[in-house]
Amino acid sequence: MSKRKIRLTRQDFRDSPALDTAVSRALLRQVARGDEPETLRIYTPADVVAFGPQDTRAPRYADAAAFARAAGFEAIERLAGGRAAVFHYGTIAFSWTMPDTTKPRGDVMARFDETADIMLRALRSLGIDARVGEVAGEYCPGQHSVNARGERKLMGVGQRLIRGAAHVGGVVVTSDCDRIRDVLIPVYDALGVDWRPETVGSVEDEVQGATYDAVTQAILDEFDARYTLYDGKLSPKTLQMAKTLEDEHLAPSHPS
């Protein structure tokens, strides 16, 4: 049986913090309509704190966004659920958009399980004692997080569903986990989130000399073992639609 084909695209969003999320939203709509193929995006994000829907309803959400910006991070509103997470130049962001015309909600756990297993195997191939599961007190907690030694979170993942398609997105921390801790301390305080900053980890802390490119390749190798990846680019229509949605994913700019 031939393996399912997935378009692979690579971008750099360091100069357009909210465009990343807008692209994911645009692709989700287009894949649901059959206008674009199943797509895996692996990319370098901007320095952002990505707030989830629960965060946006917190009384001091605008203050949390202001704290993020004061620390040098743009504040954006992402597609998937969960609490505030951090992306920066030392993280690998991924977005997997796929059609699902049968039972997108029924397949939620299967998608989570597979994504976690892919990341688990990729990190283990680098020599990390990687495990799936929530570390007590981790930031943006989730049962499909991937951690090191049951102590430090390395990968987080979330989903967004619409009729006809699903988006699975997340982040792998390769280096500079101190930047995540430092910005989330005031942000989580404003949001009223109880957590343990020492649970933030990175690949660099676990494997000396592990590079960003090596981690990226390990992830792609695991995807390629299950699917047929082929290189492609985002279409002009996707980028055009994303541009019209970009501003909607910026957090409010004035504290309460």
TORKOL-4160 file (C-alpha; in steps of 0.2 Angstrom, whole numbers, padded with zeros to 4 digits, m for minus):
256
<pt num="1" X="0000" Y="0000" Z="0000"/>
<pt num="2" X="0007" Y="0017" Z="m0005"/>
<pt num="3" X="0010" Y="0030" Z="0009"/>
<pt num="4" X="m0001" Y="0045" Z="0010"/>
<pt num="5" X="0006" Y="0060" Z="0002"/>
<pt num="6" X="0009" Y="0077" Z="0012"/>
<pt num="7" X="0015" Y="0093" Z="0005"/>
<pt num="8" X="0029" Y="0100" Z="0016"/>
<pt num="9" X="0032" Y="0118" Z="0017"/>
<pt num="10" X="0046" Y="0128" Z="0026"/>
<pt num="11" X="0044" Y="0146" Z="0031"/>
<pt num="12" X="0052" Y="0159" Z="0042"/>
<pt num="13" X="0040" Y="0170" Z="0051"/>
<pt num="14" X="0052" Y="0180" Z="0062"/>
<pt num="15" X="0046" Y="0196" Z="0054"/>
<pt num="16" X="0028" Y="0193" Z="0054"/>
<pt num="17" X="0022" Y="0187" Z="0071"/>
<pt num="18" X="0003" Y="0185" Z="0068"/>
<pt num="19" X="0005" Y="0179" Z="0050"/>
<pt num="20" X="0009" Y="0162" Z="0055"/>
<pt num="21" X="m0007" Y="0159" Z="0064"/>
<pt num="22" X="m0017" Y="0168" Z="0050"/>
<pt num="23" X="m0009" Y="0155" Z="0037"/>
<pt num="24" X="m0014" Y="0141" Z="0048"/>
<pt num="25" X="m0032" Y="0148" Z="0048"/>
<pt num="26" X="m0032" Y="0151" Z="0030"/>
<pt num="27" X="m0025" Y="0133" Z="0026"/>
<pt num="28" X="m0038" Y="0125" Z="0037"/>
<pt num="29" X="m0052" Y="0133" Z="0027"/>
<pt num="30" X="m0044" Y="0129" Z="0010"/>
<pt num="31" X="m0040" Y="0111" Z="0015"/>
<pt num="32" X="m0058" Y="0109" Z="0021"/>
<pt num="33" X="m0065" Y="0115" Z="0004"/>
<pt num="34" X="m0052" Y="0104" Z="m0005"/>
<pt num="35" X="m0043" Y="0119" Z="m0013"/>
<pt num="36" X="m0027" Y="0115" Z="m0005"/>
<pt num="37" X="m0018" Y="0098" Z="m0001"/>
<pt num="38" X="m0014" Y="0091" Z="0016"/>
<pt num="39" X="0000" Y="0101" Z="0022"/>
<pt num="40" X="0014" Y="0100" Z="0035"/>
<pt num="41" X="0022" Y="0116" Z="0039"/>
<pt num="42" X="0039" Y="0116" Z="0048"/>
<pt num="43" X="0045" Y="0134" Z="0052"/>
<pt num="44" X="0055" Y="0146" Z="0062"/>
<pt num="45" X="0042" Y="0157" Z="0072"/>
<pt num="46" X="0044" Y="0175" Z="0078"/>
<pt num="47" X="0046" Y="0179" Z="0096"/>
<pt num="48" X="0028" Y="0177" Z="0102"/>
<pt num="49" X="0017" Y="0173" Z="0117"/>
<pt num="50" X="0003" Y="0163" Z="0109"/>
<pt num="51" X="m0013" Y="0165" Z="0120"/>
<pt num="52" X="m0027" Y="0152" Z="0119"/>
<pt num="53" X="m0046" Y="0155" Z="0120"/>
<pt num="54" X="m0046" Y="0153" Z="0139"/>
<pt num="55" X="m0033" Y="0166" Z="0141"/>
<pt num="56" X="m0043" Y="0179" Z="0131"/>
<pt num="57" X="m0057" Y="0177" Z="0144"/>
<pt num="58" X="m0046" Y="0181" Z="0159"/>
<pt num="59" X="m0050" Y="0197" Z="0168"/>
<pt num="60" X="m0031" Y="0203" Z="0166"/>
<pt num="61" X="m0029" Y="0196" Z="0148"/>
<pt num="62" X="m0024" Y="0213" Z="0141"/>
<pt num="63" X="m0011" Y="0215" Z="0155"/>
<pt num="64" X="m0004" Y="0198" Z="0151"/>
<pt num="65" X="m0002" Y="0204" Z="0133"/>
<pt num="66" X="0007" Y="0220" Z="0139"/>
<pt num="67" X="0019" Y="0210" Z="0149"/>
<pt num="68" X="0023" Y="0199" Z="0135"/>
<pt num="69" X="0027" Y="0214" Z="0124"/>
<pt num="70" X="0037" Y="0222" Z="0137"/>
<pt num="71" X="0048" Y="0207" Z="0137"/>
<pt num="72" X="0051" Y="0208" Z="0118"/>
<pt num="73" X="0038" Y="0196" Z="0113"/>
<pt num="74" X="0023" Y="0199" Z="0102"/>
<pt num="75" X="0006" Y="0194" Z="0109"/>
<pt num="76" X="m0005" Y="0184" Z="0097"/>
<pt num="77" X="m0021" Y="0173" Z="0098"/>
<pt num="78" X="m0018" Y="0156" Z="0091"/>
<pt num="79" X="m0031" Y="0144" Z="0084"/>
<pt num="80" X="m0029" Y="0129" Z="0096"/>
<pt num="81" X="m0034" Y="0128" Z="0114"/>
<pt num="82" X="m0023" Y="0128" Z="0130"/>
<pt num="83" X="m0015" Y="0141" Z="0140"/>
<pt num="84" X="m0002" Y="0153" Z="0134"/>
<pt num="85" X="0013" Y="0146" Z="0126"/>
<pt num="86" X="0030" Y="0153" Z="0120"/>
<pt num="87" X="0038" Y="0153" Z="0102"/>
<pt num="88" X="0055" Y="0160" Z="0099"/>
<pt num="89" X="0070" Y="0158" Z="0087"/>
<pt num="90" X="0076" Y="0143" Z="0097"/>
<pt num="91" X="0060" Y="0133" Z="0094"/>
<pt num="92" X="0053" Y="0123" Z="0080"/>
<pt num="93" X="0035" Y="0127" Z="0076"/>
<pt num="94" X="0024" Y="0114" Z="0066"/>
<pt num="95" X="0007" Y="0115" Z="0058"/>
<pt num="96" X="m0001" Y="0099" Z="0051"/>
<pt num="97" X="m0017" Y="0103" Z="0041"/>
<pt num="98" X="m0027" Y="0088" Z="0035"/>
<pt num="99" X="m0044" Y="0085" Z="0027"/>
<pt num="100" X="m0056" Y="0075" Z="0038"/>
<pt num="101" X="m0073" Y="0073" Z="0030"/>
<pt num="102" X="m0079" Y="0058" Z="0041"/>
<pt num="103" X="m0077" Y="0061" Z="0060"/>
<pt num="104" X="m0065" Y="0075" Z="0064"/>
<pt num="105" X="m0070" Y="0076" Z="0082"/>
<pt num="106" X="m0070" Y="0057" Z="0084"/>
<pt num="107" X="m0052" Y="0057" Z="0077"/>
<pt num="108" X="m0045" Y="0070" Z="0089"/>
<pt num="109" X="m0037" Y="0058" Z="0101"/>
<pt num="110" X="m0029" Y="0048" Z="0086"/>
<pt num="111" X="m0021" Y="0064" Z="0079"/>
<pt num="112" X="m0015" Y="0068" Z="0096"/>
<pt num="113" X="m0008" Y="0051" Z="0099"/>
<pt num="114" X="0001" Y="0050" Z="0082"/>
<pt num="115" X="0009" Y="0068" Z="0084"/>
<pt num="116" X="0015" Y="0064" Z="0101"/>
<pt num="117" X="0022" Y="0047" Z="0095"/>
<pt num="118" X="0031" Y="0056" Z="0080"/>
<pt num="119" X="0039" Y="0069" Z="0092"/>
<pt num="120" X="0043" Y="0055" Z="0105"/>
<pt num="121" X="0053" Y="0045" Z="0092"/>
<pt num="122" X="0061" Y="0060" Z="0085"/>
<pt num="123" X="0068" Y="0065" Z="0101"/>
<pt num="124" X="0073" Y="0048" Z="0106"/>
<pt num="125" X="0083" Y="0046" Z="0090"/>
<pt num="126" X="0093" Y="0061" Z="0097"/>
<pt num="127" X="0097" Y="0052" Z="0113"/>
<pt num="128" X="0084" Y="0060" Z="0124"/>
<pt num="129" X="0074" Y="0050" Z="0137"/>
<pt num="130" X="0058" Y="0056" Z="0130"/>
<pt num="131" X="0041" Y="0052" Z="0137"/>
<pt num="132" X="0023" Y="0057" Z="0133"/>
<pt num="133" X="0013" Y="0064" Z="0146"/>
<pt num="134" X="0010" Y="0080" Z="0157"/>
<pt num="135" X="0023" Y="0085" Z="0169"/>
<pt num="136" X="0015" Y="0092" Z="0185"/>
<pt num="137" X="0015" Y="0111" Z="0184"/>
<pt num="138" X="0020" Y="0112" Z="0166"/>
<pt num="139" X="0016" Y="0127" Z="0156"/>
<pt num="140" X="0001" Y="0125" Z="0143"/>
<pt num="141" X="m0002" Y="0108" Z="0151"/>
<pt num="142" X="m0008" Y="0093" Z="0140"/>
<pt num="143" X="m0008" Y="0074" Z="0141"/>
<pt num="144" X="0001" Y="0073" Z="0124"/>
<pt num="145" X="0015" Y="0084" Z="0129"/>
<pt num="146" X="0032" Y="0076" Z="0126"/>
<pt num="147" X="0045" Y="0078" Z="0140"/>
<pt num="148" X="0062" Y="0073" Z="0145"/>
<pt num="149" X="0064" Y="0061" Z="0160"/>
<pt num="150" X="0047" Y="0065" Z="0166"/>
<pt num="151" X="0053" Y="0082" Z="0172"/>
<pt num="152" X="0055" Y="0095" Z="0158"/>
<pt num="153" X="0043" Y="0099" Z="0145"/>
<pt num="154" X="0050" Y="0099" Z="0127"/>
<pt num="155" X="0035" Y="0099" Z="0115"/>
<pt num="156" X="0017" Y="0105" Z="0116"/>
<pt num="157" X="0003" Y="0102" Z="0104"/>
<pt num="158" X="m0015" Y="0108" Z="0101"/>
<pt num="159" X="m0029" Y="0106" Z="0089"/>
<pt num="160" X="m0042" Y="0116" Z="0080"/>
<pt num="161" X="m0056" Y="0108" Z="0070"/>
<pt num="162" X="m0069" Y="0114" Z="0057"/>
<pt num="163" X="m0081" Y="0105" Z="0046"/>
<pt num="164" X="m0070" Y="0095" Z="0034"/>
<pt num="165" X="m0053" Y="0098" Z="0041"/>
<pt num="166" X="m0041" Y="0098" Z="0056"/>
<pt num="167" X="m0026" Y="0108" Z="0061"/>
<pt num="168" X="m0013" Y="0100" Z="0073"/>
<pt num="169" X="0000" Y="0113" Z="0079"/>
<pt num="170" X="0013" Y="0114" Z="0091"/>
<pt num="171" X="0031" Y="0118" Z="0096"/>
<pt num="172" X="0047" Y="0109" Z="0100"/>
<pt num="173" X="0059" Y="0119" Z="0111"/>
<pt num="174" X="0077" Y="0117" Z="0105"/>
<pt num="175" X="0086" Y="0130" Z="0115"/>
<pt num="176" X="0085" Y="0145" Z="0126"/>
<pt num="177" X="0071" Y="0139" Z="0138"/>
<pt num="178" X="0076" Y="0152" Z="0150"/>
<pt num="179" X="0067" Y="0165" Z="0139"/>
<pt num="180" X="0051" Y="0155" Z="0140"/>
<pt num="181" X="0052" Y="0154" Z="0159"/>
<pt num="182" X="0056" Y="0173" Z="0160"/>
<pt num="183" X="0042" Y="0179" Z="0150"/>
<pt num="184" X="0029" Y="0167" Z="0157"/>
<pt num="185" X="0032" Y="0172" Z="0175"/>
<pt num="186" X="0023" Y="0189" Z="0173"/>
<pt num="187" X="0011" Y="0183" Z="0160"/>
<pt num="188" X="0005" Y="0168" Z="0170"/>
<pt num="189" X="0004" Y="0179" Z="0186"/>
<pt num="190" X="m0008" Y="0191" Z="0176"/>
<pt num="191" X="m0018" Y="0176" Z="0170"/>
<pt num="192" X="m0019" Y="0168" Z="0187"/>
<pt num="193" X="m0011" Y="0152" Z="0181"/>
<pt num="194" X="m0002" Y="0141" Z="0194"/>
<pt num="195" X="0013" Y="0132" Z="0187"/>
<pt num="196" X="0032" Y="0128" Z="0190"/>
<pt num="197" X="0044" Y="0137" Z="0180"/>
<pt num="198" X="0057" Y="0123" Z="0182"/>
<pt num="199" X="0047" Y="0112" Z="0171"/>
<pt num="200" X="0052" Y="0121" Z="0156"/>
<pt num="201" X="0066" Y="0112" Z="0146"/>
<pt num="202" X="0075" Y="0111" Z="0129"/>
<pt num="203" X="0083" Y="0098" Z="0118"/>
<pt num="204" X="0100" Y="0108" Z="0121"/>
<pt num="205" X="0099" Y="0105" Z="0139"/>
<pt num="206" X="0097" Y="0086" Z="0137"/>
<pt num="207" X="0109" Y="0083" Z="0122"/>
<pt num="208" X="0125" Y="0093" Z="0121"/>
<pt num="209" X="0128" Y="0099" Z="0103"/>
<pt num="210" X="0110" Y="0095" Z="0097"/>
<pt num="211" X="0107" Y="0108" Z="0083"/>
<pt num="212" X="0091" Y="0116" Z="0077"/>
<pt num="213" X="0094" Y="0108" Z="0060"/>
<pt num="214" X="0097" Y="0091" Z="0068"/>
<pt num="215" X="0081" Y="0092" Z="0078"/>
<pt num="216" X="0071" Y="0097" Z="0063"/>
<pt num="217" X="0078" Y="0083" Z="0052"/>
<pt num="218" X="0074" Y="0070" Z="0066"/>
<pt num="219" X="0056" Y="0076" Z="0065"/>
<pt num="220" X="0055" Y="0076" Z="0047"/>
<pt num="221" X="0063" Y="0058" Z="0046"/>
<pt num="222" X="0049" Y="0052" Z="0058"/>
<pt num="223" X="0035" Y="0060" Z="0047"/>
<pt num="224" X="0044" Y="0052" Z="0031"/>
<pt num="225" X="0044" Y="0035" Z="0039"/>
<pt num="226" X="0025" Y="0036" Z="0039"/>
<pt num="227" X="0020" Y="0047" Z="0025"/>
<pt num="228" X="0027" Y="0053" Z="0008"/>
<pt num="229" X="0033" Y="0071" Z="0010"/>
<pt num="230" X="0035" Y="0081" Z="m0005"/>
<pt num="231" X="0042" Y="0099" Z="m0005"/>
<pt num="232" X="0030" Y="0113" Z="m0010"/>
<pt num="233" X="0026" Y="0131" Z="m0007"/>
<pt num="234" X="0011" Y="0140" Z="0001"/>
<pt num="235" X="0000" Y="0146" Z="m0014"/>
<pt num="236" X="m0003" Y="0164" Z="m0017"/>
<pt num="237" X="m0021" Y="0162" Z="m0013"/>
<pt num="238" X="m0016" Y="0155" Z="0004"/>
<pt num="239" X="m0005" Y="0170" Z="0008"/>
<pt num="240" X="m0018" Y="0182" Z="0001"/>
<pt num="241" X="m0031" Y="0175" Z="0013"/>
<pt num="242" X="m0019" Y="0175" Z="0027"/>
<pt num="243" X="m0015" Y="0193" Z="0025"/>
<pt num="244" X="m0033" Y="0198" Z="0027"/>
<pt num="245" X="m0034" Y="0188" Z="0043"/>
<pt num="246" X="m0018" Y="0193" Z="0051"/>
<pt num="247" X="m0023" Y="0208" Z="0062"/>
<pt num="248" X="m0037" Y="0197" Z="0069"/>
<pt num="249" X="m0024" Y="0187" Z="0078"/>
<pt num="250" X="m0015" Y="0201" Z="0087"/>
<pt num="251" X="m0019" Y="0203" Z="0105"/>
<pt num="252" X="m0026" Y="0219" Z="0112"/>
<pt num="253" X="m0013" Y="0233" Z="0114"/>
<pt num="254" X="m0018" Y="0242" Z="0129"/>
<pt num="255" X="m0018" Y="0235" Z="0147"/>
<pt num="256" X="m0034" Y="0236" Z="0158"/>
